[in-house]
Amino acid sequence: MSHTAVPEGDSPTSAEHIHVLLKNARFCLPDAYVPEVIAAYGYVERLAARIHRGYPRGAEPAHVFDPRAFLPAPEARHG
């Protein structure tokens, strides 16, 4: 398990920056909920920091999947 520098629940991102993120995303919340989003943002940052991004392109199944491999084999010709 990896550990990040972001303490549990705390966010190094300022409340003002989180307000800007919400506004840019056109995410309209009642004012009563904004403090909850700000408090939860630290958890989101911790989760995002744990995502491993060093995989090679070929590790993504969508990049190497060839659907032609599942086509029926041509029938033996009798001739």
KEFIFI-958466 format. One record per residue (C-alpha): chain; x, y, z; residue in three letters. Coordinates in steps of 0.1 Angstrom, whole numbers. Each point is the difference from the previous one (the first is absolute). Layout:
<r><unit>A</unit><c1>X</c1><c2>Y</c2><c3>Z</c3><code>ALA</code></r>
...
END
This chain:
<r><unit>A</unit><c1>0</c1><c2>0</c2><c3>0</c3><code>MET</code></r>
<r><unit>A</unit><c1>14</c1><c2>34</c2><c3>-9</c3><code>SER</code></r>
<r><unit>A</unit><c1>-1</c1><c2>30</c2><c3>22</c3><code>HIS</code></r>
<r><unit>A</unit><c1>-4</c1><c2>36</c2><c3>-11</c3><code>THR</code></r>
<r><unit>A</unit><c1>9</c1><c2>32</c2><c3>15</c3><code>ALA</code></r>
<r><unit>A</unit><c1>-36</c1><c2>11</c2><c3>3</c3><code>VAL</code></r>
<r><unit>A</unit><c1>-12</c1><c2>-7</c2><c3>36</c3><code>PRO</code></r>
<r><unit>A</unit><c1>-34</c1><c2>-17</c2><c3>3</c3><code>GLU</code></r>
<r><unit>A</unit><c1>-28</c1><c2>24</c2><c3>-8</c3><code>GLY</code></r>
<r><unit>A</unit><c1>23</c1><c2>31</c2><c3>-3</c3><code>ASP</code></r>
<r><unit>A</unit><c1>5</c1><c2>16</c2><c3>-34</c3><code>SER</code></r>
<r><unit>A</unit><c1>30</c1><c2>21</c2><c3>-9</c3><code>PRO</code></r>
<r><unit>A</unit><c1>-22</c1><c2>16</c2><c3>-26</c3><code>THR</code></r>
<r><unit>A</unit><c1>-15</c1><c2>33</c2><c3>12</c3><code>SER</code></r>
<r><unit>A</unit><c1>-38</c1><c2>4</c2><c3>4</c3><code>ALA</code></r>
<r><unit>A</unit><c1>2</c1><c2>28</c2><c3>-25</c3><code>GLU</code></r>
<r><unit>A</unit><c1>15</c1><c2>-23</c2><c3>-26</c3><code>HIS</code></r>
<r><unit>A</unit><c1>-27</c1><c2>-26</c2><c3>7</c3><code>ILE</code></r>
<r><unit>A</unit><c1>-26</c1><c2>27</c2><c3>-6</c3><code>HIS</code></r>
<r><unit>A</unit><c1>16</c1><c2>8</c2><c3>-33</c3><code>VAL</code></r>
<r><unit>A</unit><c1>0</c1><c2>-37</c2><c3>-10</c3><code>LEU</code></r>
<r><unit>A</unit><c1>-37</c1><c2>-3</c2><c3>9</c3><code>LEU</code></r>
<r><unit>A</unit><c1>-8</c1><c2>31</c2><c3>-20</c3><code>LYS</code></r>
<r><unit>A</unit><c1>21</c1><c2>-11</c2><c3>-31</c3><code>ASN</code></r>
<r><unit>A</unit><c1>-18</c1><c2>-34</c2><c3>1</c3><code>ALA</code></r>
<r><unit>A</unit><c1>-33</c1><c2>19</c2><c3>1</c3><code>ARG</code></r>
<r><unit>A</unit><c1>-8</c1><c2>-21</c2><c3>31</c3><code>PHE</code></r>
<r><unit>A</unit><c1>-28</c1><c2>19</c2><c3>18</c3><code>CYS</code></r>
<r><unit>A</unit><c1>-3</c1><c2>-8</c2><c3>36</c3><code>LEU</code></r>
<r><unit>A</unit><c1>-20</c1><c2>16</c2><c3>28</c3><code>PRO</code></r>
<r><unit>A</unit><c1>23</c1><c2>20</c2><c3>22</c3><code>ASP</code></r>
<r><unit>A</unit><c1>-6</c1><c2>-23</c2><c3>29</c3><code>ALA</code></r>
<r><unit>A</unit><c1>17</c1><c2>-29</c2><c3>-18</c3><code>TYR</code></r>
<r><unit>A</unit><c1>31</c1><c2>18</c2><c3>-12</c3><code>VAL</code></r>
<r><unit>A</unit><c1>19</c1><c2>-5</c2><c3>34</c3><code>PRO</code></r>
<r><unit>A</unit><c1>-7</c1><c2>-37</c2><c3>-3</c3><code>GLU</code></r>
<r><unit>A</unit><c1>15</c1><c2>-1</c2><c3>-35</c3><code>VAL</code></r>
<r><unit>A</unit><c1>31</c1><c2>19</c2><c3>13</c3><code>ILE</code></r>
<r><unit>A</unit><c1>4</c1><c2>-24</c2><c3>28</c3><code>ALA</code></r>
<r><unit>A</unit><c1>-4</c1><c2>-30</c2><c3>-23</c3><code>ALA</code></r>
<r><unit>A</unit><c1>24</c1><c2>13</c2><c3>-26</c3><code>TYR</code></r>
<r><unit>A</unit><c1>30</c1><c2>-12</c2><c3>21</c3><code>GLY</code></r>
<r><unit>A</unit><c1>-13</c1><c2>-36</c2><c3>-3</c3><code>TYR</code></r>
<r><unit>A</unit><c1>-3</c1><c2>5</c2><c3>-38</c3><code>VAL</code></r>
<r><unit>A</unit><c1>36</c1><c2>12</c2><c3>-2</c3><code>GLU</code></r>
<r><unit>A</unit><c1>12</c1><c2>-30</c2><c3>20</c3><code>ARG</code></r>
<r><unit>A</unit><c1>-18</c1><c2>-24</c2><c3>-23</c3><code>LEU</code></r>
<r><unit>A</unit><c1>13</c1><c2>17</c2><c3>-31</c3><code>ALA</code></r>
<r><unit>A</unit><c1>35</c1><c2>0</c2><c3>13</c3><code>ALA</code></r>
<r><unit>A</unit><c1>-2</c1><c2>-38</c2><c3>3</c3><code>ARG</code></r>
<r><unit>A</unit><c1>-7</c1><c2>-6</c2><c3>-36</c3><code>ILE</code></r>
<r><unit>A</unit><c1>30</c1><c2>-16</c2><c3>-17</c3><code>HIS</code></r>
<r><unit>A</unit><c1>7</c1><c2>18</c2><c3>-32</c3><code>ARG</code></r>
<r><unit>A</unit><c1>33</c1><c2>-17</c2><c3>-11</c3><code>GLY</code></r>
<r><unit>A</unit><c1>-15</c1><c2>-28</c2><c3>-20</c3><code>TYR</code></r>
<r><unit>A</unit><c1>11</c1><c2>-4</c2><c3>-37</c3><code>PRO</code></r>
<r><unit>A</unit><c1>-25</c1><c2>6</c2><c3>-27</c3><code>ARG</code></r>
<r><unit>A</unit><c1>-3</c1><c2>-38</c2><c3>-7</c3><code>GLY</code></r>
<r><unit>A</unit><c1>-12</c1><c2>-6</c2><c3>36</c3><code>ALA</code></r>
<r><unit>A</unit><c1>-34</c1><c2>15</c2><c3>-10</c3><code>GLU</code></r>
<r><unit>A</unit><c1>-22</c1><c2>-27</c2><c3>-14</c3><code>PRO</code></r>
<r><unit>A</unit><c1>-18</c1><c2>24</c2><c3>-23</c3><code>ALA</code></r>
<r><unit>A</unit><c1>33</c1><c2>8</c2><c3>-17</c3><code>HIS</code></r>
<r><unit>A</unit><c1>9</c1><c2>-36</c2><c3>-8</c3><code>VAL</code></r>
<r><unit>A</unit><c1>-34</c1><c2>-17</c2><c3>-4</c3><code>PHE</code></r>
<r><unit>A</unit><c1>-5</c1><c2>-13</c2><c3>-36</c3><code>ASP</code></r>
<r><unit>A</unit><c1>-37</c1><c2>-11</c2><c3>-5</c3><code>PRO</code></r>
<r><unit>A</unit><c1>10</c1><c2>-19</c2><c3>-31</c3><code>ARG</code></r>
<r><unit>A</unit><c1>15</c1><c2>-26</c2><c3>22</c3><code>ALA</code></r>
<r><unit>A</unit><c1>-36</c1><c2>-11</c2><c3>9</c3><code>PHE</code></r>
<r><unit>A</unit><c1>-13</c1><c2>-4</c2><c3>-35</c3><code>LEU</code></r>
<r><unit>A</unit><c1>-9</c1><c2>-35</c2><c3>-10</c3><code>PRO</code></r>
<r><unit>A</unit><c1>27</c1><c2>-19</c2><c3>-17</c3><code>ALA</code></r>
<r><unit>A</unit><c1>-5</c1><c2>-6</c2><c3>-37</c3><code>PRO</code></r>
<r><unit>A</unit><c1>-15</c1><c2>-34</c2><c3>-6</c3><code>GLU</code></r>
<r><unit>A</unit><c1>22</c1><c2>-26</c2><c3>-16</c3><code>ALA</code></r>
<r><unit>A</unit><c1>-7</c1><c2>-1</c2><c3>-37</c3><code>ARG</code></r>
<r><unit>A</unit><c1>-8</c1><c2>-33</c2><c3>-15</c3><code>HIS</code></r>
<r><unit>A</unit><c1>9</c1><c2>-1</c2><c3>-34</c3><code>GLY</code></r>
END
